[in-house]
Amino acid sequence: MIDLPDGRSTPGGWDLRQTTDELPWPDVTGKRCLDVGTADGFWAFELERRGAAEVVAIDVPSPFQQKARARFELACELRGSKAIYEERSVYDVDGEFDVVFMGFVLQMLADPIGALQVVHRACRGHLVLLDTVSVPLSLLPSPLARLDARRHAFEYFVFNRRGLRKAVELAGWTVQAQTRILRDRPGPGASNSWGHRLGLLGRSCALRASV
Ligand SMILES: C[S@@+](CC[C@H](N)C(=O)[O-])C[C@H]1O[C@@H](n2cnc3c(N)ncnc32)[C@H](O)[C@@H]1O
């Protein structure tokens, strides 16, 4: 759900608005930011709302993203946003960013550590990573991931809480803060969302890392 200037909000499949307050944000004021796997742009707009000077939002083409990009562009227009949308995979990121945001995209990548290494090379400041975690695996004391965690084609790895941190560290980042396990909240558009259709309502965890 994305808030619009007239007080309404888009009927998104997930309501991430409360989650924003739970994340370990770095100061993004005046910073050049990258939102990886932006979908409809919720996090790109949040970075802008927090004072980012420039936001580049990237995603890859798919039938899902075609619709999400239309919502991104509409919200951009209605909010008077200056966020720039680029059709680009995380593996092809270049340039230099102060803050990189990755929301629920790591789980969709065949090479999550490789992707974290790519954005590490393109970052001179902080990563904020928010992703689904496995609650049962988080009860175990080791860094772990479950492969094809939802038994369908969309996720490759879902880490446990320690595994999420370890993946980031293995890619060269220094983890500064990590949240407890957070509860995902469905939005009013949930009946059409991936999460609803695939029974994904779940738990997530966020961390902040520096280069
Ligand atoms: C579950 S959605 C999360 C969307 C948004 N970040 C959020 O938190 O609501 C995952 C997004 O990652 C995108 N994605 C998948 N593979 C990608 C890749 N290789 N590079 C960039 N984005 C990718 C998908 O198209 C999708 O929009």
The ligand as a MOL file (V3000), in Angstrom:
LIG
                    3D

  0  0  0     0  0            999 V3000
M  V30 BEGIN CTAB
M  V30 COUNTS 27 29 0 0 0
M  V30 BEGIN ATOM
M  V30 1 C 8.4640 -10.0570 -3.5320 0
M  V30 2 S 8.7660 -8.7140 -4.6020 0 CHG=1
M  V30 3 C 9.2030 -7.4130 -3.4820 0
M  V30 4 C 8.8650 -6.0610 -4.0080 0
M  V30 5 C 9.2600 -4.8740 -3.1050 0
M  V30 6 N 10.6780 -4.7420 -2.9710 0
M  V30 7 C 8.6210 -4.9570 -1.7440 0
M  V30 8 O 9.3070 -5.0990 -0.7460 0
M  V30 9 O 7.3820 -4.8610 -1.6910 0 CHG=-1
M  V30 10 C 10.3340 -9.1170 -5.3130 0
M  V30 11 C 10.7080 -8.2370 -6.4720 0
M  V30 12 O 12.0380 -8.5710 -6.9020 0
M  V30 13 C 12.0690 -8.5150 -8.3140 0
M  V30 14 N 13.2230 -9.2740 -8.8260 0
M  V30 15 C 13.3190 -10.6060 -9.0410 0
M  V30 16 N 14.5270 -10.9170 -9.5580 0
M  V30 17 C 15.2110 -9.7450 -9.6750 0
M  V30 18 C 16.5050 -9.4060 -10.1520 0
M  V30 19 N 17.3440 -10.3420 -10.6390 0
M  V30 20 N 16.8880 -8.1040 -10.1220 0
M  V30 21 C 16.0400 -7.1540 -9.6490 0
M  V30 22 N 14.7980 -7.4150 -9.1790 0
M  V30 23 C 14.3880 -8.6890 -9.2020 0
M  V30 24 C 10.7200 -9.0670 -8.7200 0
M  V30 25 O 10.3900 -8.7130 -10.0650 0
M  V30 26 C 9.8040 -8.4160 -7.6990 0
M  V30 27 O 9.3510 -7.1550 -8.1100 0
M  V30 END ATOM
M  V30 BEGIN BOND
M  V30 1 1 1 2
M  V30 2 1 2 3
M  V30 3 1 2 10
M  V30 4 1 3 4
M  V30 5 1 4 5
M  V30 6 1 5 6
M  V30 7 1 5 7
M  V30 8 2 7 8
M  V30 9 1 7 9
M  V30 10 1 10 11
M  V30 11 1 11 12
M  V30 12 1 11 26
M  V30 13 1 12 13
M  V30 14 1 13 14
M  V30 15 1 13 24
M  V30 16 1 14 15
M  V30 17 1 14 23
M  V30 18 2 15 16
M  V30 19 1 16 17
M  V30 20 1 17 18
M  V30 21 2 17 23
M  V30 22 1 18 19
M  V30 23 2 18 20
M  V30 24 1 20 21
M  V30 25 2 21 22
M  V30 26 1 22 23
M  V30 27 1 24 25
M  V30 28 1 24 26
M  V30 29 1 26 27
M  V30 END BOND
M  V30 END CTAB
M  END
